[in-house]
Amino acid sequence: MARPQKSSTAERPPLLGAHMSIAGGPAKALERGRSVGCTAIQMFVKNNMQWFAKDLTAADLKAFAAFSDPPEIVFGHTSYLINLCATDSITFERSRLALRAELERADQLKLPFLVLHPGAHVGQGMEAGLKRISESLNFVFSALPKGRCKIALEVTAGQGSAIGSKFAELAAVIASCRYPKRLLVCLDTAHLFAAGYDISTAKGFWNMFAEFEKQIGSARLAAWHLNDSKAGLGSRVDRHEHIGKGKLGLAPFREIMRAEQFKRIPKVLETPKGEDLAEDRENLAVLRGLL
């Protein structure tokens, strides 16, 4: 497969940043991102550890919309509590309602998409889990006919009974959903590696992406999560590490940062950090250095 044309550093900077906390209000995520030079930000639209939250206030929405010098793109990530194929009826119902509520909040904030972990089948089997996820997406989208925010299904590490560690699984969800135009995909470097895609070399990375093109198509690629992996290839263990300090090395990040086709695709860190964001600054510096 021919290598894509490399980007010129003289052009606009890449869409690069990190996941930012919304503690203190959604606009605080923008403020934190600006402090480390983010041109892209991912954020939760509510407290990640709660099923539901109070409505966003007019002041919240005004502060977010009026924020000066915002990043070029801001998108969301859904709560980790959501499991669209849960076997427990209470969790299943809450997951559907929570996703609907988060999409409504995302529309209020004018976010283009929310990243979503597809779900875990919890012993019911892959086929049943995939069907249940598609049905849940149909349920949520049908309840929001005028909704604008899309969902980006995230590739998973495959830990436990998590669905989405293979491109074919994500493709199956998209194919059986009645609203395919509202579905995108988010690729996470640590998850790909843990799931068994050896992207630790340039050749391996482009082999992986060729398979993604075949199974899903690059037109659906909404975002990259740039995380090194503490766990080994095919371990199915989801543990993020700082860039260049895990099992991946710098090869896949170099390809992502330099490829012209990814320049306008937002790339965000989900690596461990403290409140001063020092680790974000260090990781972003490493990534920018690859240009």
C-alpha positions in Angstrom: 0.0 0.0 0.0 1.4 3.4 -1.0 2.2 5.7 1.9 0.1 8.9 2.0 1.6 12.3 1.3 3.2 13.9 4.3 2.0 17.1 5.8 3.9 20.4 5.6 4.7 22.0 8.9 4.3 25.4 7.2 0.5 24.8 6.9 -2.2 25.1 9.5 -1.4 23.1 12.7 -3.0 19.7 13.0 -6.1 19.2 15.1 -4.4 18.0 18.3 -5.3 18.1 21.9 -6.6 16.1 24.9 -9.6 15.1 26.9 -10.4 18.0 29.3 -12.4 18.0 32.5 -15.7 20.0 32.6 -15.4 20.5 36.4 -16.8 24.0 37.0 -18.8 24.0 33.8 -18.3 23.1 30.1 -16.5 26.3 29.3 -13.8 25.3 31.8 -12.8 22.4 29.5 -12.1 25.0 26.8 -10.1 27.1 29.2 -8.0 24.1 30.2 -7.5 23.1 26.6 -6.4 26.6 25.7 -3.8 26.6 28.5 -1.9 23.7 26.8 -2.4 24.8 23.2 -5.1 22.4 22.2 -6.7 22.8 18.7 -9.0 19.9 19.5 -10.7 18.9 22.7 -12.7 16.0 23.9 -15.0 16.3 27.0 -17.8 14.6 28.8 -21.1 16.5 28.6 -21.9 15.7 32.3 -20.4 13.9 35.3 -19.0 10.6 33.8 -19.9 8.7 37.0 -23.5 9.6 37.1 -26.3 8.3 35.0 -28.1 11.7 34.7 -27.4 15.3 35.5 -29.2 18.6 36.1 -30.0 20.5 32.9 -27.3 22.8 31.5 -28.1 26.4 32.6 -28.4 29.3 30.3 -25.2 30.7 31.8 -23.4 27.4 31.1 -24.5 27.5 27.4 -23.7 31.2 27.1 -20.2 30.9 28.6 -19.4 27.9 26.3 -20.7 29.6 23.1 -19.0 32.9 23.9 -15.6 31.5 24.9 -12.9 33.5 23.2 -10.4 31.8 21.0 -11.9 28.2 21.3 -10.2 25.2 19.7 -11.1 24.4 16.1 -13.1 21.4 17.2 -14.7 20.2 20.4 -16.4 16.8 20.6 -17.8 14.7 23.4 -17.4 11.3 25.0 -20.3 9.4 26.6 -20.4 8.1 30.1 -18.6 4.8 30.7 -21.7 3.6 32.5 -23.6 3.2 29.3 -23.9 -0.3 28.0 -26.3 -0.6 25.0 -26.4 -4.4 25.2 -26.6 -4.9 28.9 -28.4 -8.0 30.1 -29.6 -6.4 33.3 -32.9 -4.7 32.4 -32.3 -1.7 34.7 -28.9 -1.0 33.3 -30.2 -1.5 29.8 -33.0 1.0 30.1 -30.8 3.5 31.9 -28.2 3.2 29.2 -30.7 4.0 26.4 -32.2 7.0 28.3 -28.7 8.3 29.3 -27.4 8.2 25.8 -30.5 10.1 24.6 -30.0 12.7 27.3 -26.3 13.1 26.5 -27.0 13.5 22.8 -29.5 16.3 23.7 -26.9 18.0 25.8 -24.4 17.6 23.0 -26.8 19.3 20.7 -27.2 22.2 23.1 -23.4 22.6 23.1 -23.3 22.2 19.3 -20.9 19.3 19.5 -20.5 17.4 16.2 -20.4 13.9 17.7 -20.1 11.8 20.9 -17.6 9.0 21.2 -19.3 5.8 22.5 -18.0 2.5 23.7 -20.5 0.1 21.9 -21.1 -2.1 24.9 -20.3 -5.5 26.6 -22.4 -8.5 25.9 -21.9 -9.9 29.4 -22.2 -13.5 28.4 -25.1 -13.4 26.0 -22.8 -13.8 23.0 -21.4 -11.6 20.3 -24.3 -12.0 17.8 -26.9 -11.2 20.4 -24.9 -8.3 21.7 -24.4 -6.7 18.3 -28.2 -7.0 17.6 -29.0 -5.4 20.9 -26.6 -2.5 20.3 -28.1 -1.8 16.9 -31.6 -1.9 18.3 -30.6 0.5 21.1 -29.1 3.0 18.6 -32.3 2.8 16.5 -34.4 3.5 19.7 -32.3 6.5 20.6 -32.0 8.0 17.1 -35.7 7.5 16.5 -36.5 9.5 19.7 -34.3 12.4 18.4 -35.5 12.9 14.8 -34.1 16.4 14.7 -30.9 15.6 16.5 -27.7 16.8 14.8 -25.0 15.2 17.0 -23.7 11.9 15.7 -22.2 8.9 17.5 -18.6 7.8 16.9 -18.3 4.1 17.8 -15.0 3.6 19.5 -12.8 0.5 18.7 -12.2 -1.3 22.0 -9.4 -3.4 23.5 -11.8 -6.3 23.8 -11.4 -6.5 27.6 -13.9 -8.9 29.2 -16.9 -9.2 26.9 -16.5 -5.7 25.3 -17.7 -5.5 21.7 -15.9 -3.5 19.1 -12.4 -4.9 19.2 -12.6 -6.0 15.6 -13.6 -3.7 12.7 -16.1 -6.3 11.5 -18.0 -5.9 14.7 -18.3 -2.1 14.3 -19.2 -2.6 10.6 -22.0 -5.0 11.7 -23.5 -2.5 14.0 -23.4 0.2 11.3 -24.9 -2.1 8.7 -27.8 -3.1 10.9 -28.6 0.4 12.2 -31.5 2.2 10.5 -29.5 5.5 10.8 -26.1 4.8 9.3 -25.5 8.4 8.4 -25.5 9.3 12.1 -22.7 6.8 12.9 -19.0 7.4 12.7 -15.9 5.6 14.2 -13.2 6.6 16.6 -9.8 4.8 16.5 -7.8 4.5 19.7 -4.1 3.5 19.3 -3.9 1.7 22.6 -7.1 -0.2 22.0 -6.1 -1.3 18.5 -2.8 -2.7 19.8 -4.4 -4.5 22.8 -7.1 -5.9 20.4 -4.4 -7.5 18.3 -3.7 -5.0 15.5 0.1 -4.7 15.5 0.6 -1.0 14.8 4.0 -0.7 16.4 5.7 -0.4 13.0 4.8 1.9 10.1 4.1 -1.2 7.9 1.8 -2.7 10.6 0.0 0.6 11.1 -0.8 1.0 7.4 -1.8 -2.7 7.1 -4.3 -2.0 9.9 -5.6 1.1 8.2 -6.0 -0.8 4.9 -8.3 -3.2 6.8 -10.2 -0.4 8.3 -10.7 1.1 4.9 -12.0 -2.2 3.6 -14.3 -3.0 6.5 -15.6 0.4 7.4 -14.1 3.2 5.2 -12.1 6.2 6.1 -15.0 8.5 5.4 -16.4 7.4 8.8 -13.2 8.2 10.8 -14.2 11.0 13.2 -11.3 11.1 15.6 -8.1 9.5 16.9 -7.4 8.8 20.5 -3.6 8.9 20.9 -2.6 6.7 23.7 0.4 4.5 24.2 -0.3 1.1 25.7 0.9 -0.4 29.0 -0.4 -3.8 27.9 1.1 -6.0 25.2 -0.1 -6.9 21.7 -3.4 -8.8 21.8 -3.6 -8.7 25.6 -7.1 -7.3 25.4 -6.2 -5.1 28.4 -7.2 -1.5 28.3 -4.4 0.5 30.0 -3.2 3.8 28.6 0.4 5.0 28.9 2.2 8.3 28.0 3.3 8.7 24.4 6.5 6.7 23.6 6.7 5.2 27.1 4.6 2.1 26.5 4.6 -1.0 24.2 3.8 1.0 21.1 6.8 3.2 20.7 6.6 6.2 18.5 6.0 4.6 15.1 2.2 4.8 14.9 2.1 8.3 16.3 4.6 9.4 13.7 2.4 8.0 10.9 -0.7 9.6 12.3 0.9 13.0 12.9 2.6 13.2 9.4 -0.1 11.7 7.1 -2.0 14.4 5.2 -5.2 12.4 5.3 -5.3 12.6 9.1 -4.4 16.3 9.4 -8.0 17.5 9.7 -9.1 14.5 11.9 -9.0 15.5 15.5 -6.4 13.7 17.6 -6.7 13.7 21.4 -4.8 12.3 24.3 -6.5 10.2 27.0 -3.3 9.7 29.0 -3.0 10.0 32.8 -2.5 13.5 34.2 -2.7 15.8 37.2 -4.6 19.0 37.7 -1.8 21.1 36.4 -1.9 19.3 33.0 1.9 19.0 32.9 1.7 15.5 31.4 -0.6 16.8 28.6 2.0 19.5 27.8 4.8 16.8 27.7 2.8 14.4 25.5 1.6 17.1 23.1 5.2 18.3 22.8 6.3 14.8 21.9 3.6 14.5 19.3 4.3 17.9 17.8 8.0 16.9 17.6 7.1 14.1 15.3 6.0 16.6 12.6 
